[in-house]
Amino acid sequence: MAVPFRKVSKTRRNMRRTHYKINVNGLVKCPNCGAMIRPHRVCLECGFYKKEDRLNKNNEVVEEVVSKKEEKKTTKKKEEKKETKKEENK
């Protein structure tokens, strides 16, 4: 097993760790109400996302935004079920 030849100094260790920091999340203004929100999220102040109302009065999401990957997964599963049913019927 490899063993360090010399002790790493505090300065060198700290210089290496300068990049280990937490980044601040980017914020954008909501185009509807102007509140500061995270990008690509439903605004919790007015409930709008992509110019559509997505929240009801209880701040619950009315309809989920389905990603393209999830759509592909569901269509593949449906196709596989159809194929198995056809094979069983033959």
Phi and psi in degrees as GROMACS dihedral restraints (atoms count N, CA, C in turn):
[ dihedral_restraints ]
;  ai    aj    ak    al  type     phi  dphi    fc
    3     4     5     6     1   -73.7    20    10
    4     5     6     7     1   136.9    20    10
    6     7     8     9     1  -125.2    20    10
    7     8     9    10     1   135.9    20    10
    9    10    11    12     1   -59.2    20    10
   10    11    12    13     1   137.0    20    10
   12    13    14    15     1   -72.0    20    10
   13    14    15    16     1   -37.6    20    10
   15    16    17    18     1  -133.1    20    10
   16    17    18    19     1   160.0    20    10
   18    19    20    21     1   -69.6    20    10
   19    20    21    22     1   137.8    20    10
   21    22    23    24     1   -80.8    20    10
   22    23    24    25     1   125.6    20    10
   24    25    26    27     1   -69.8    20    10
   25    26    27    28     1   161.6    20    10
   27    28    29    30     1   -61.8    20    10
   28    29    30    31     1   -38.4    20    10
   30    31    32    33     1   -64.3    20    10
   31    32    33    34     1   -48.5    20    10
   33    34    35    36     1   -65.2    20    10
   34    35    36    37     1   -40.1    20    10
   36    37    38    39     1   -61.7    20    10
   37    38    39    40     1   -45.7    20    10
   39    40    41    42     1   -68.6    20    10
   40    41    42    43     1   -34.3    20    10
   42    43    44    45     1   -65.5    20    10
   43    44    45    46     1   -37.6    20    10
   45    46    47    48     1   -66.3    20    10
   46    47    48    49     1   -35.3    20    10
   48    49    50    51     1   -85.0    20    10
   49    50    51    52     1     2.7    20    10
   51    52    53    54     1   -62.5    20    10
   52    53    54    55     1   -24.8    20    10
   54    55    56    57     1   -88.4    20    10
   55    56    57    58     1    -5.3    20    10
   57    58    59    60     1   -86.3    20    10
   58    59    60    61     1    79.9    20    10
   60    61    62    63     1  -139.7    20    10
   61    62    63    64     1   161.1    20    10
   63    64    65    66     1   -87.9    20    10
   64    65    66    67     1   131.0    20    10
   66    67    68    69     1   -88.9    20    10
   67    68    69    70     1   145.6    20    10
   69    70    71    72     1   -78.1    20    10
   70    71    72    73     1   135.1    20    10
   72    73    74    75     1   -66.5    20    10
   73    74    75    76     1   139.2    20    10
   75    76    77    78     1   -74.8    20    10
   76    77    78    79     1   143.2    20    10
   78    79    80    81     1  -123.7    20    10
   79    80    81    82     1   146.9    20    10
   81    82    83    84     1  -130.0    20    10
   82    83    84    85     1   162.0    20    10
   84    85    86    87     1   -83.6    20    10
   85    86    87    88     1   138.9    20    10
   87    88    89    90     1   -67.6    20    10
   88    89    90    91     1   129.0    20    10
   90    91    92    93     1   -67.7    20    10
   91    92    93    94     1   -18.7    20    10
   93    94    95    96     1   -88.2    20    10
   94    95    96    97     1   -52.0    20    10
   96    97    98    99     1  -113.1    20    10
   97    98    99   100     1   -14.2    20    10
   99   100   101   102     1    87.4    20    10
  100   101   102   103     1     4.9    20    10
  102   103   104   105     1   -71.8    20    10
  103   104   105   106     1   151.6    20    10
  105   106   107   108     1   -82.5    20    10
  106   107   108   109     1   120.9    20    10
  108   109   110   111     1  -133.2    20    10
  109   110   111   112     1   164.1    20    10
  111   112   113   114     1   -75.2    20    10
  112   113   114   115     1   145.3    20    10
  114   115   116   117     1   -64.6    20    10
  115   116   117   118     1   147.3    20    10
  117   118   119   120     1    62.7    20    10
  118   119   120   121     1    35.7    20    10
  120   121   122   123     1  -129.5    20    10
  121   122   123   124     1   159.1    20    10
  123   124   125   126     1   -72.9    20    10
  124   125   126   127     1   135.6    20    10
  126   127   128   129     1   -73.2    20    10
  127   128   129   130     1   126.7    20    10
  129   130   131   132     1   -80.3    20    10
  130   131   132   133     1   -15.0    20    10
  132   133   134   135     1   -78.3    20    10
  133   134   135   136     1   -51.0    20    10
  135   136   137   138     1  -110.9    20    10
  136   137   138   139     1   -17.3    20    10
  138   139   140   141     1    84.4    20    10
  139   140   141   142     1    17.0    20    10
  141   142   143   144     1  -100.9    20    10
  142   143   144   145     1   147.9    20    10
  144   145   146   147     1  -149.4    20    10
  145   146   147   148     1   124.7    20    10
  147   148   149   150     1    52.4    20    10
  148   149   150   151     1    48.1    20    10
  150   151   152   153     1    63.4    20    10
  151   152   153   154     1    22.8    20    10
  153   154   155   156     1  -130.4    20    10
  154   155   156   157     1   144.9    20    10
  156   157   158   159     1   -77.9    20    10
  157   158   159   160     1   119.5    20    10
  159   160   161   162     1  -112.2    20    10
  160   161   162   163     1   -11.7    20    10
  162   163   164   165     1  -115.9    20    10
  163   164   165   166     1   146.6    20    10
  165   166   167   168     1   -93.6    20    10
  166   167   168   169     1  -169.5    20    10
  168   169   170   171     1   -64.9    20    10
  169   170   171   172     1   -25.9    20    10
  171   172   173   174     1   -91.5    20    10
  172   173   174   175     1    14.8    20    10
  174   175   176   177     1    58.0    20    10
  175   176   177   178     1    37.9    20    10
  177   178   179   180     1  -107.0    20    10
  178   179   180   181     1   141.3    20    10
  180   181   182   183     1   -68.2    20    10
  181   182   183   184     1   128.1    20    10
  183   184   185   186     1   -72.9    20    10
  184   185   186   187     1   -51.3    20    10
  186   187   188   189     1  -138.3    20    10
  187   188   189   190     1   139.1    20    10
  189   190   191   192     1   -78.1    20    10
  190   191   192   193     1   142.3    20    10
  192   193   194   195     1   -85.9    20    10
  193   194   195   196     1   114.3    20    10
  195   196   197   198     1   -89.5    20    10
  196   197   198   199     1   128.3    20    10
  198   199   200   201     1   -75.8    20    10
  199   200   201   202     1   162.9    20    10
  201   202   203   204     1   -65.4    20    10
  202   203   204   205     1   -34.6    20    10
  204   205   206   207     1   -64.5    20    10
  205   206   207   208     1   -41.3    20    10
  207   208   209   210     1   -65.5    20    10
  208   209   210   211     1   -37.7    20    10
  210   211   212   213     1   -63.3    20    10
  211   212   213   214     1   -41.8    20    10
  213   214   215   216     1   -63.5    20    10
  214   215   216   217     1   -40.8    20    10
  216   217   218   219     1   -62.6    20    10
  217   218   219   220     1   -44.9    20    10
  219   220   221   222     1   -67.6    20    10
  220   221   222   223     1   -38.2    20    10
  222   223   224   225     1   -68.4    20    10
  223   224   225   226     1   -36.8    20    10
  225   226   227   228     1   -64.8    20    10
  226   227   228   229     1   -41.4    20    10
  228   229   230   231     1   -63.7    20    10
  229   230   231   232     1   -41.2    20    10
  231   232   233   234     1   -63.2    20    10
  232   233   234   235     1   -41.9    20    10
  234   235   236   237     1   -64.3    20    10
  235   236   237   238     1   -40.5    20    10
  237   238   239   240     1   -64.3    20    10
  238   239   240   241     1   -39.7    20    10
  240   241   242   243     1   -64.1    20    10
  241   242   243   244     1   -41.1    20    10
  243   244   245   246     1   -62.9    20    10
  244   245   246   247     1   -42.1    20    10
  246   247   248   249     1   -64.4    20    10
  247   248   249   250     1   -41.4    20    10
  249   250   251   252     1   -67.1    20    10
  250   251   252   253     1   -38.0    20    10
  252   253   254   255     1   -64.5    20    10
  253   254   255   256     1   -40.8    20    10
  255   256   257   258     1   -63.3    20    10
  256   257   258   259     1   -41.2    20    10
  258   259   260   261     1   -66.7    20    10
  259   260   261   262     1   -37.5    20    10
  261   262   263   264     1   -68.1    20    10
  262   263   264   265     1   -35.6    20    10
  264   265   266   267     1   -72.8    20    10
  265   266   267   268     1   -24.5    20    10
